[in-house]
Amino acid sequence: MNKRSHVTARQMLFALGFLLAFLSMTIFLFSFQRDEKRFTNITTELFAGEMKANTLNMHYTIAHPENFGIYDYKPALGIYDPGQELQGQAGLENTLAALNAIHKENLSPGDARLWQLMNRSLENSLALGSFSYYGEPLSPSSGTQTQLPILLAEYTFRTRQDVEDYLGLLDQTDEYLASLLVYEQEKAAAGLLMPSSFLQEVRAQCDSVITADALESGTHFLQTTFRERIAALVQEGIVTAKEAESYQALNERLLRTVVLPAYTSLGDGLLLLEDDSILPSGLATLPQGKAYYEKLMISKTGSYRPIDEIQKLLTAQFTREYDAVKEIVAQHPDLVSSYGAPREFPLKSAALMLADLQQRMGKDFPAIPGGTVNAAVKALSPSLEPYCAPAFYLTSPLDDTESNTIYINQAKTPDGLDLYTTLAHEGYPGHLYQNAYHNRTCQEQEERPARQLLWYGGYQEGWALYGEFLSYDYAAELLEEEGLETAALWARLERHNRSLQLCLYSLIDIMVHYEGASYSHIATALEGFGITDSDSIKSIYHVIVQEPCNYLKYYLGYLEILELKARAEELWDADYSDYRFHCFYLDCGPCDFLTLGELLEETPSGAP
């Protein structure tokens, strides 16, 4: 072989090697692009499908559907259809199979995280779906019968389409509530109907949430709020005065001929189902109730810890809080003798309290991208006070972070320290701050909107409770600055008392729903902690029976945050700060705590 031919052979070998490398890279890129494209298609279709299936959810998730490629939809409330569980399960299985066909390592870091979250969420939803009729959409504590009117009353009118969608939803309330009655009838046939005393509570709510007298006088909140919202559109020039008059007349007609009869029919239908032999009891008394509770715990709290480990975590925290109370009382025995006396608080208005909270949290929390958002603090309609929490914040849509409202139930929330800590929970550094931070971050980073479909109660409520507990310390600082030393001590003591109470109720939740504790067992336990009033004991027991995992959603979520915080201190050592930890938690966005733990372990120890 001459020199020239030798060189040619080497060139051929090099060219062949380059070609193979090129083909390998092309295959890799093709696989990468294929998986990214598949994931894009899955998440886009899933998001659009979920939004179109329930207009009420869509409206509270996105303000402008057209910006998310959603144009062609009809107002829908998500009416229950007998047998739809099987279709739903099949849909979950298909989506999960499609996700598992994608190689996570071929996705971008953000998509890989979303893939993991969706996978875990779908797997648990699939497991929960096998427990037909264990859920309760008409719970006396927070059922559809009371929540639907609130969501309708707060349905923001930004466009003409919003008004027409709203009226379309009103027109479906009869079908919607009738379908829930069908579900309750199926529950009864399966032997899983709620106790008659609970059904009586629901019927009483149906009778009082909307009445003919209120509609006749024009004072019902679904009348007054509609007039206010439509008047704002007239003022903005979005609809004419004549159109507003027409819309208002239709609203009046639908309330009288559709909504009111729908509530009456639901109440009458539930009356026929009442069975006095069914008494309040926990999930543990039902077939497979314990297994359902385990999956429900994951769904509600985002914690994947075994139940016995959760009990140990709660018990250890209870001991710490109890010891803290004893220490404060031992050092200041005079506090006990003045228990229940009115406490002075320097700030008198909600606006001043929110401003103070924002100022005090500033050094330990990152700023909201794009600047601070404000909130309107409104009093809840008196007709809703019996059915609502002391306060609540309705989350603003992903693409409209400026619209924020905190509602105060004046029948249940006094002024002073209680209002201050409530505003911390609902506003800063709680729900409003967290929601605005997440939504603005999502927009900046162009995250897939499908992330909004994933709900993590423990992440959100745990954070709000975490912020609430911090606010007791802020309040104590404020009171000390004002020279109110005794009131400051009370603020610190109240933090521990509040924590003890929520911890106790969380432990009782497990006793009732996982261990099968009866009313008498719970009464004895509560009496041991000084709660002896029979009405109070009954109320606590009933709320826990009606809402499994509800207290744990708050308190276990809070404890999971404390566990993450302690682990961050270990991992980051000298580089740890509360500010850095809060950045980590908020930047991760809503997650289950298993995922948050994994992400924390991957976070470098050096300061960012």
BELNORRA-V746127 format. One record per backbone hydrogen bond with DSSP energy under -0.5 kcal/mol. CO is the residue of the C=O (numbers start at 1). NH is the residue of the N-H. E is the energy in kcal/mol with one decimal. If there is no record, write none. Layout:
[[CO NH E] [CO NH E]]
//
This chain:
[[2 6 -2.2] [3 7 -2.3] [4 8 -2.3] [5 9 -2.1] [6 10 -2.1] [7 11 -2.6] [8 12 -2.4] [9 13 -2.6] [10 14 -2.8] [11 15 -3.1] [12 16 -2.6] [13 17 -2.5] [14 18 -2.8] [15 19 -2.5] [16 20 -2.5] [17 21 -2.3] [18 22 -2.9] [19 23 -3.0] [20 24 -2.6] [21 25 -2.8] [22 26 -2.9] [23 27 -2.8] [24 28 -2.4] [25 29 -3.2] [26 30 -2.9] [27 31 -2.7] [28 32 -3.0] [29 33 -3.3] [30 34 -2.8] [31 35 -2.5] [32 36 -2.4] [33 37 -2.7] [34 38 -2.7] [35 39 -2.6] [36 40 -2.5] [37 41 -2.6] [38 42 -2.8] [39 43 -2.6] [40 44 -2.4] [41 45 -2.5] [42 46 -2.5] [43 47 -2.4] [44 48 -2.4] [45 49 -2.6] [46 50 -2.4] [47 51 -2.4] [48 52 -2.5] [49 53 -1.5] [50 54 -0.8] [51 54 -0.7] [54 58 -2.3] [55 59 -2.6] [56 60 -1.5] [57 61 -0.9] [58 61 -0.9] [58 62 -3.1] [61 398 -3.1] [64 67 -1.7] [65 68 -2.1] [65 70 -2.1] [66 69 -1.4] [69 71 -0.7] [71 73 -1.0] [76 55 -2.5] [76 56 -0.8] [81 84 -2.3] [83 86 -0.9] [83 87 -0.9] [84 88 -3.1] [85 89 -2.9] [86 90 -2.2] [87 91 -2.4] [88 92 -2.4] [89 93 -2.6] [90 94 -2.3] [91 95 -2.3] [92 96 -2.7] [93 97 -2.5] [94 98 -2.3] [95 99 -2.3] [96 100 -2.5] [97 101 -1.0] [99 102 -1.7] [102 104 -0.8] [103 106 -2.1] [104 107 -2.0] [108 112 -3.1] [109 113 -1.9] [110 114 -2.0] [111 115 -3.0] [112 116 -2.1] [113 117 -2.5] [114 118 -2.9] [115 119 -2.4] [116 120 -2.3] [117 121 -2.5] [118 122 -2.8] [119 123 -2.3] [120 124 -2.0] [121 125 -2.4] [122 126 -2.6] [123 127 -1.8] [124 128 -2.6] [125 129 -2.1] [126 130 -0.5] [127 130 -1.0] [128 131 -2.0] [130 132 -1.0] [131 134 -1.5] [136 139 -1.1] [137 144 -3.0] [139 143 -1.7] [143 146 -1.4] [143 147 -2.2] [144 148 -2.6] [146 150 -0.9] [147 151 -2.3] [148 152 -2.3] [149 153 -2.5] [150 154 -1.6] [152 155 -1.2] [154 156 -0.8] [156 158 -0.8] [159 163 -1.2] [160 164 -2.1] [161 165 -2.8] [162 166 -2.5] [163 167 -2.4] [164 168 -1.9] [165 169 -2.1] [166 170 -2.4] [167 171 -1.8] [169 172 -1.5] [170 173 -1.3] [172 176 -2.8] [173 177 -2.7] [174 178 -2.0] [175 179 -2.0] [176 180 -1.5] [177 181 -1.7] [178 182 -1.8] [179 183 -1.9] [180 184 -2.1] [181 185 -2.3] [182 186 -2.3] [183 187 -2.3] [184 188 -2.3] [185 189 -2.0] [186 190 -1.6] [187 192 -3.0] [188 191 -1.4] [195 198 -0.6] [195 199 -2.0] [196 200 -2.3] [197 201 -1.3] [198 202 -2.2] [199 203 -2.5] [200 204 -2.2] [201 205 -1.9] [202 206 -2.4] [203 207 -2.0] [204 208 -1.1] [205 209 -2.8] [206 210 -0.6] [211 215 -2.0] [212 216 -2.7] [213 217 -2.0] [214 218 -0.8] [214 219 -1.8] [214 220 -0.9] [220 223 -1.9] [220 224 -2.5] [221 225 -2.3] [223 227 -2.1] [224 228 -2.0] [225 229 -2.3] [226 230 -2.7] [227 231 -2.0] [228 232 -1.5] [229 233 -1.3] [230 234 -1.8] [231 235 -2.3] [232 236 -1.7] [233 238 -2.4] [233 239 -0.9] [234 237 -1.2] [240 244 -2.6] [241 245 -2.0] [242 246 -1.8] [243 247 -2.7] [244 248 -2.5] [245 249 -2.0] [246 250 -1.9] [247 251 -2.3] [248 252 -2.2] [249 253 -2.1] [250 254 -2.6] [251 255 -2.3] [252 256 -1.8] [253 257 -2.9] [254 258 -2.1] [254 259 -2.4] [255 260 -2.3] [258 262 -1.8] [259 263 -2.1] [260 264 -2.1] [261 265 -2.7] [262 266 -2.0] [263 267 -2.4] [264 268 -2.4] [265 269 -2.5] [266 270 -2.2] [267 271 -1.7] [268 272 -1.2] [270 273 -0.9] [270 274 -0.8] [271 274 -0.8] [275 196 -0.7] [275 278 -1.9] [277 279 -0.7] [278 196 -0.9] [282 285 -1.4] [283 286 -2.1] [286 289 -2.2] [288 292 -2.2] [289 293 -2.2] [290 294 -1.9] [291 295 -1.5] [292 296 -2.8] [293 297 -2.4] [294 298 -1.3] [295 299 -2.2] [296 300 -3.0] [297 301 -2.5] [297 302 -0.6] [297 303 -0.6] [298 302 -2.0] [299 457 -0.5] [302 593 -2.5] [302 594 -0.7] [306 310 -2.0] [307 311 -2.3] [308 312 -1.8] [309 313 -2.2] [310 314 -2.5] [311 315 -2.8] [312 316 -2.4] [313 317 -1.8] [314 318 -2.6] [315 319 -2.1] [316 320 -1.9] [317 321 -2.6] [318 322 -2.6] [319 323 -2.5] [320 324 -1.9] [321 325 -2.1] [322 326 -2.3] [323 327 -2.2] [324 328 -2.1] [325 329 -2.5] [326 330 -2.5] [327 331 -2.0] [328 332 -1.7] [332 335 -2.1] [333 336 -0.8] [333 337 -0.7] [334 338 -0.9] [335 338 -0.5] [336 339 -1.5] [338 341 -1.9] [349 353 -2.0] [350 354 -2.6] [351 355 -2.0] [352 356 -2.2] [353 357 -2.5] [354 358 -2.2] [355 359 -1.9] [356 360 -2.4] [357 361 -2.0] [358 362 -0.8] [361 364 -1.4] [361 365 -0.9] [362 365 -0.6] [368 371 -2.4] [375 377 -0.5] [376 378 -0.7] [376 406 -2.7] [378 408 -2.8] [381 384 -2.3] [381 385 -0.8] [382 385 -0.6] [384 387 -1.5] [384 388 -0.8] [385 388 -0.8] [390 409 -3.1] [392 407 -3.0] [393 395 -0.7] [394 405 -0.5] [397 400 -1.5] [400 403 -1.0] [402 404 -1.0] [404 376 -2.6] [405 394 -1.3] [406 378 -2.6] [407 392 -1.8] [407 409 -0.5] [408 380 -2.6] [408 410 -1.2] [409 412 -2.0] [409 413 -1.9] [412 414 -0.6] [415 418 -0.8] [416 420 -2.3] [417 421 -2.6] [418 422 -1.8] [419 423 -2.5] [420 424 -1.4] [421 425 -1.9] [422 426 -2.6] [423 427 -2.5] [423 428 -0.6] [424 430 -1.3] [425 431 -2.3] [426 432 -1.7] [427 433 -2.3] [430 434 -2.6] [431 435 -3.2] [432 436 -2.7] [433 437 -2.5] [434 438 -2.5] [435 439 -2.7] [436 440 -2.4] [437 441 -2.1] [438 442 -2.8] [439 443 -2.0] [440 444 -2.4] [441 445 -2.7] [442 446 -0.6] [442 447 -2.3] [448 451 -2.0] [449 452 -2.3] [450 453 -1.6] [451 454 -1.3] [453 455 -0.6] [456 460 -2.1] [457 461 -3.1] [457 462 -0.6] [458 462 -1.5] [459 463 -1.0] [460 464 -2.0] [461 465 -2.3] [462 466 -2.3] [463 467 -2.7] [464 468 -2.0] [465 469 -2.7] [466 470 -1.8] [467 471 -1.7] [468 472 -0.9] [469 472 -0.6] [469 473 -0.9] [470 473 -0.6] [470 474 -2.0] [471 475 -2.9] [472 476 -2.1] [473 477 -2.3] [474 478 -2.5] [475 479 -2.8] [476 480 -2.3] [477 481 -2.3] [478 482 -1.3] [479 484 -3.1] [480 483 -1.5] [483 485 -1.1] [484 488 -1.9] [485 489 -2.0] [486 490 -2.1] [487 491 -1.9] [488 492 -1.9] [489 493 -2.5] [490 494 -2.9] [491 495 -1.5] [492 496 -1.4] [493 497 -2.3] [494 498 -2.7] [495 499 -2.2] [496 500 -2.6] [497 501 -2.3] [498 502 -2.2] [499 503 -2.4] [500 504 -2.6] [501 505 -2.4] [502 506 -1.8] [503 507 -2.2] [504 508 -2.3] [505 509 -2.0] [506 510 -1.5] [507 511 -2.2] [508 512 -2.9] [509 513 -2.6] [510 514 -2.2] [510 515 -1.6] [511 517 -2.9] [512 284 -0.5] [518 522 -2.2] [519 523 -2.9] [520 524 -2.1] [521 525 -2.1] [522 526 -2.8] [523 527 -2.4] [524 528 -1.5] [525 529 -0.5] [526 529 -1.3] [526 531 -2.4] [527 530 -1.6] [530 532 -1.0] [533 537 -2.3] [534 538 -2.5] [535 539 -2.3] [536 540 -2.5] [537 541 -2.5] [538 542 -2.6] [539 543 -2.3] [540 544 -2.0] [541 545 -2.3] [542 546 -2.6] [543 547 -1.8] [547 550 -1.9] [549 553 -2.0] [550 554 -1.0] [551 555 -3.1] [552 556 -1.4] [552 557 -1.2] [554 558 -1.9] [555 559 -2.4] [556 560 -2.7] [557 561 -1.7] [558 562 -2.0] [559 563 -2.2] [560 564 -2.4] [561 565 -2.6] [562 566 -2.3] [563 567 -2.1] [564 568 -2.5] [565 569 -1.9] [566 570 -1.6] [567 571 -2.6] [568 572 -2.9] [569 573 -1.5] [572 575 -2.7] [573 576 -1.8] [577 581 -2.3] [578 582 -2.8] [579 583 -2.2] [580 584 -2.4] [581 585 -2.6] [582 586 -2.5] [583 587 -2.8] [584 588 -1.7] [585 589 -0.8] [592 596 -2.0] [593 597 -2.1] [594 598 -1.8] [595 599 -2.6] [596 600 -2.2] [597 601 -1.8] [598 602 -1.2] [599 603 -0.6] [600 603 -1.0]]
//
